[in-house]
Amino acid sequence: MGKSSLLTALTLKEKAALCLGSDFWHSAPVPRLGIRAITMADGPHGLRKKAQEGEYDQISGSVPATCFPTASALASSFDIELMRRVGEAIGVEARAQGVDVVLGPGINIKRSPLCGRNFEYFSEDPLVSGALGAALVQGLQSQGVGASVKHFAANNQETDRARVSADVDERTLREIYLPAFERVVAEASPWTVMCSYNRINGTYASQSSWLLTEVLRDEWGFDGLVMSDWGAVHDRVAALVAGLELEMPPKLGVDDEAIVTAVRAGELDEAVLDRAVARVLRLIDRADARGGAVDAFDVDAHHALARAAAAECAVLLKNDGSLLPLAPAAGETVAIIGEFARTPRYQGAGSSQVNPTRVDVALDEMRAAIPDGVEVAFAAGFGIGTTPDDAALADEAVALATAADVVVAFLGLPGADESEGFDRDHMNLPANQTALLARLAEANPRVVVVLANGSAVRLSNWDQHARSVLECWLSGQAAGGAVADLLLGAANPCGRLAETLPLRLEDTPCHLNFPGEAGHVRYGEGVFVGYRGYDALDREVSYPFGHGLSYTSFDYADLQARVSGRVEDDDLVVEVGCRVVNTGSRRGKEVVQLYVGDPEASVARPPRELRAFAKVDLDVGQSETVAFRLKARDLSYWSTLAADWVLEAGEFTLAIGASSRDLRLSTTIDVDGPPLRVTLDATASLQEWLADPAGSRLLHELVGADEAGRPRGILGDDELIAVVGNFPISALAAFPGSGLDQATVHELLRRLGSS
């Protein structure tokens, strides 16, 4: 039976029921018409399907699944193909468990390092979030499993997340918080989008027609289904009108009855309900088109992928004296210190928590990989989540470090420090860990730190005690094996920071406006989020966005840029390329980053913004020409005056390098474009009228000239224009001697309208 036939056959109550789930994890079936329920499961970085049908909101108790690195780690890979492969693997596992829609990925921007859910989000940069998110969705949906891209939109904190109003101007929304979603919709066609809990400028996302219909559907062309985050619906009828088709979990007997009552009372057009039901039915059709569930998945192969992914994600922050990779010789002692080495922290807490198929333990993996004849000794050094620490543990670790040839300290955040549901109040490592590190460095200067944390931590108060620092984030169930590969040189670090690591929390651009108060959070930093803000203020950081070291080295050369096409014809293209060569002694990967700046913009713009990136794999001495293709949008800003993207003609800077502050090559291009036309009316300023060719001509005609040919009144006085030229012309009409009066203004507007 086709959709139109089904719609006709459905009763009003059945239609209303289809717009709500039937329980915590399923949509509503209509058995008499053969309409089945859709099964959903959490899964941003691994499937979390409940083992028992009767279990709903408990965090634990899910079926075994591969726990891949979290988004904070995956983003640091800057690897599009890796994202697709991880998405494919999650899709295969979802098929094996009969799951139709996986609730992820989360692509919200990391506005503050304190956000408790940052481990689930990719980056502070919308290009990175959108490009990697789109690839993961493509991989997932290639297996016939739908994605639910979340949380749309401006869900950048956990504090009061279900009610807080994100008060953010449209330019900032368009340039920072919406582009990742826009890219995923355009490139990956996700089956569903999940709306966020929060309000945006006072309106709940679930009830925002501007967000869910005007932007998402009318502008971007989204053709899937919009579902709520769990518990995000406050007025079911208003949400339905706004464009939200599926409420999860359902308020059975309440919200379905509200829909029925509204239709019967003539308060809700049944055509709106029919449109929502048609989208629910289309989602079911998409899931049915894939066929049945697969029998199983290759547990070993997926674990191997998780290990390879974890290695790609790790960021080598520092490596003084090339201490890494380690090459211990027979008779030497490697001291492994830190409880995390034997009690791994590899994933976040909350709805994304996966029951892993297995877990690699770093201590075991190091012992297995280090050659015979080398002693691998261990000391816990500290307890996880204990303050103050057991002094005996620290003393034991220091004694071991004193006798060792090299120390590898596993530090990180306890799971209780970061989770869905709350934000952190600081970004420090536990004091017992940093105090121990200082003592270890005093006992042995050859110290390597391996970090396990989902969100950015402060390094400026301790990293001077380490020769090398390897940031591994929360790298999934195979993190322990990947760490051994990286430390011993079986893998070459190639991750790059997808977020800035500041010197201190107070330096973050949003510090004074996070997390808000009295139900509102003001996005006062505007577009200056992350590196955009640090760079605009020329503020020192611990490690910049895009940073990451390697066991080899790379040189950049031969930057070329060519502009073709025109903005007016919508075919402007900027082709940029350079040559990258591996100048070191081992094979490695480099993330080549292209930044664009507009040094003389009429609005406040960041000094540089990432507009393209590519990851290249080069053998020793090998070179590759990396090519990028920019379009007008990549040079534009969102104009609130034009309510559109605007490219200002003039000079742009193009810089290619290894981070936002390690720019190896740069050049400038000149781009032509039409001037931004301001709407000329009585409230437009005199300067705006004079800047517009037609407006200026009419204004001079009506004001006229004196005997010497000079414009009368204010038009002939440059000094006066500089003082009051920003006044609306309607206000200047009351100024004696200005040459303007109300009659002149009315005639000016009449002639402009008829011209």
Buried (B, 14 or more C-beta within 10 A) or exposed (E): EEBEEBBEEBEEEBBBBBBBBBBBBBBBBBEEEEBBBBBBBBBBBBBBBBEEEEEEEEBEEBBBBBBBBBBBBBBBBBBBEBBBBBBBBBBBBBBBBEBBBBBBBBBBBBBBBBBBBBBBBBBBBBBBBBBBBBBBBBBBBBBBBBBBBBBBBBBBBBBBBBEBBBBBBBBBBBBBBBBBBBBBBEBBBBBBBBBBBBBBBEBBBBBBBBBBBBBBBEEBEBEBBBBBBBBBBBBBBBBBBBBBBBBBBBBBEEBBBBBBEBBEEEEBEBEBBBBBBBBBBBBBEBBEEBEEBBEEBEBEEBBBBBBBBBBBBBBBBBBEEEBBBBEBEEEBBBBBBBBBBBBBBBBBBBBBBBBBBEBBBBBBBBBEBBEEEBBBEBBBBBBBEEEEBBEEBBBBBBEBBBEBBBBBBBBBBBBEBBBBEBBBEEBBBBEBBBBBBEBBBEBBBBBBBBBBBBBBBBBBBBBEBBBBBBBBBBBBBBBBBBBBBBBBBEBBBBBBBBBBBBBBBEBBBBBEBBBBEEEBBBBBBBBBBBBBBBBBEEBEBBBBBBBBBBBBBBEBEEBEBEBEEBBEEEEBEBEBBBBBBBEBEBBBBBBBBBBBBBEEBEBEBBBBBBBBBBBBEBEEEEBBEBEBEBBBEBBBBBBEEEEEBBBBBBEBBBBBBBBBBEBBBBBEBEBEBEEBBBEBBBEBBBBBBBBBEEBBEBBBEBBEEEEEEEBBBBBBBEEBBEEBBEBBBBBBBEBEEBBBBEEBBEBBBEBBEEE
